[in-house]
Amino acid sequence: MSADGGGAHDLSGLRVLVTGGASGIGLATARAFAARAATVVCLDRDIDAPAGAVSAGPEGDGRLAGVRADVTDDPQVRAAVAAAAGHAGGLDVLVNNAGIGAQGTVADNDDAEWARVLDVNVVGIARVSRAALPHLRASSRAAIVNTCSIAATAGLPQRALYSASKGAVLSLTLAMATDHVREGIRVNCVNPGTVDTPWIGRLLDAAPDPAAERAALEARQPTGRLVAAWEVAEAIVYLGSPASGAVTGTALAVDGGMQGLRPRR
């Protein structure tokens, strides 16, 4: 596979909606699907489009369409999903990627921040999935892929709220997979390690010593480097494509070995 998402298999005819599709893993995923000839709509609050209307995709990418919505706003979500399905002629794949980060121990975030992060990272998945289900039920190759995290399965320092939200995403993925398997809708998630995204970039910029902080993040992954967004995108494309037709209720780690490996230093 190439770093631009140009894989070998063709996905022409597949209709895909990617939330949080304006940057990072979401944009890399949208481009990876589009490179395989899928029809892709990016849903993001930063899309330059009237609410509920489909327009040009993020960064003026001509291969992608975009629809603006905030996943914490149910009417916006319903309108955006309907517009995306109308543009694509239906939906086969939903990628629930929209999410936000949080730092600190349980003592560091107030109730309002807990509510905000859980609303985006967990309830946001429920809102978009709920709106997309009627379209997915009409598809013969329906799949949902949720972006989870290594934080769901490993205790990371200063990530109490974020880890709680991603632990909920992992459990939600399993519950959704069970609820919808008889409807022909597969549900899986990816568990990335530390990914080189704009959010991590902002985290590093705010550190007292950005170079030292990057080195520490790289060192905690057995591969010795951050995960690339396109590498996570390739895993999402696999889980969303018919090639994974026998895979549901699975969490696919894309973490450089961070979860399971303990190499000697």
Residue, then its C-alpha position, 0 to 999 in steps of 0.5 A: m500500500s502507498a502512503d496516499g491510500g492508493g491500494a490495489h482493490d477497487l471499491s467503485g459503487l461503495r457509498v461512504l460517510v466519514t465523520g470528522g472527515a476534514s482532517g487527520i485520520g478522517l481525511a486520510t480515510a476519506r481519501a483512501f476510500a476515494a482512491r479506490a473509486a468509492t463515493v465519499v462524503c465527509l461530515d465535519r463541523d469545519i466543512d465550508a457548506p450550508a448546514g445540511a447541504v452537500s458541497a465540495g470536500p475538505e481542502g478543495d479535494g475534488r474527489l470528495a464531497g462534504v457536508r457540515a454538521d456538529v455531531t453533538d446536534d441531533p437535527q444537524v446530524r439527521a439533516a447531514v446524513a440525509a443529504a449525504a445519502g441523497h448525494a451518494g444514492g444511499l449509504d453502505v459504510l459509516v465511519n464514526n471518526a469524529g472525536i476530541g481529546a482530553q488531558g488530565t487525571v480524574a481530578d483535572n476535568d470538571d463535570a462540564e468537560w466530562a459531558r462535552v467529551l462524552d457527548v462528542n466521542v460516545v453519544g456522537i457515534a450513537r447520533v450519527s449511527r441512528a440517523a444512518l441505520p435506515h440507509l445501511r439496512a437497505s445496503s447489501r454490504a453495510a458496515i460501520v467502523n468506529t475510531c476507538s483508541i489504545a486508550a480503551t485497552a491500556g492505562l495511559p497517564q493523564r488521559a482519564l477522561y479520554s480513556a473513559s470515552k474510548g472504553a465506552v466506544l469499544s463496548l458500544t462497538l461490541a453492542m452494536a455488532t450484536d444488535h445489527v449482525r442479523e440485519g447484515i450490518r457489520v460493526n468494528c472499530v480500529n484502536p490506533g496508538t499515538v497517531d501523527t495528527p493535528w491534535i498531537g501536533r497541538l499537544l506537542d506545541a503546548a509542551p515545554d519541550p516539544a522535541a522531548e515530548r515527541a521523543a517520549l511518545e515515539a519511545r513508548q511504541p515498540t516500533g519507535r515511531l508515531v503511527a501515520a494517519w494513512e496507516v489507520a485509514e488503510a485498516i478502516v478501509y479494510l473493515g469497511s470493505p467487502a474484503s472483511g465480510a466475515v469480520t464483525g465485533t472486532a477491534l483492530a489495533v493499529d498501534g505499532g505493537m503498543q498494546g501487546l509487545r514489551p520489547r527490552r529497551 
